[in-house]
């Protein structure tokens, strides 16, 4: 069981680091000063940004759920509950 705990802890660390990077790379909902000039409001700019944002949001959701599951399983293994 000790080897499984080490592997799960490593996976947990990798997932958490990736999750932090995904959250940092996502744009905020407000556009800031870009709204004044309307620079990013072209049709192609909107569609490209939406698809990238949708992928980042989906990956963030998947990694957050997997992080929670792996952390709970890891806790159960270390605590001796399994």
CORURPE-V930779 format. One record per backbone hydrogen bond with DSSP energy under -0.5 kcal/mol. CO is the residue of the C=O (numbers start at 1). NH is the residue of the N-H. E is the energy in kcal/mol with one decimal. If there is no record, write none. Layout:
# CORURPE-V930779
CO,NH,E / CO,NH,E
This chain:
# CORURPE-V930779
1,5,-2.1 / 2,6,-1.9 / 3,7,-2.3 / 4,8,-2.7 / 5,9,-2.3 / 6,10,-2.2 / 7,11,-2.4 / 8,12,-2.4 / 9,13,-2.1 / 10,14,-2.3 / 11,15,-2.6 / 12,16,-2.3 / 13,17,-2.4 / 14,18,-2.3 / 15,19,-2.5 / 16,20,-2.1 / 17,21,-2.0 / 18,22,-2.4 / 19,23,-2.1 / 20,24,-2.1 / 21,25,-2.1 / 22,26,-0.8 / 23,26,-0.5 / 31,34,-1.5 / 32,35,-1.1 / 33,36,-0.9 / 33,37,-0.8 / 34,38,-1.4 / 34,39,-0.8 / 38,41,-1.1 / 42,46,-2.1 / 43,47,-2.1 / 44,48,-2.2 / 45,49,-1.9 / 46,50,-2.3 / 47,51,-2.1 / 48,52,-1.9 / 49,53,-2.8 / 50,54,-2.8 / 51,55,-2.0 / 52,56,-2.4 / 53,57,-2.7 / 54,58,-2.4 / 55,59,-2.6 / 56,60,-2.3 / 57,61,-2.3 / 58,62,-2.5 / 59,63,-2.7 / 60,64,-2.3 / 61,65,-2.2 / 62,66,-2.5 / 63,67,-2.5 / 64,68,-2.1 / 65,69,-2.4 / 66,70,-2.8 / 67,71,-2.3 / 68,72,-2.2 / 69,73,-2.6 / 70,74,-2.6 / 71,75,-2.4 / 72,76,-2.4 / 73,77,-2.2 / 74,78,-2.6 / 75,79,-2.8 / 76,80,-0.7 / 76,81,-2.3 / 76,82,-0.9 / 77,80,-0.5
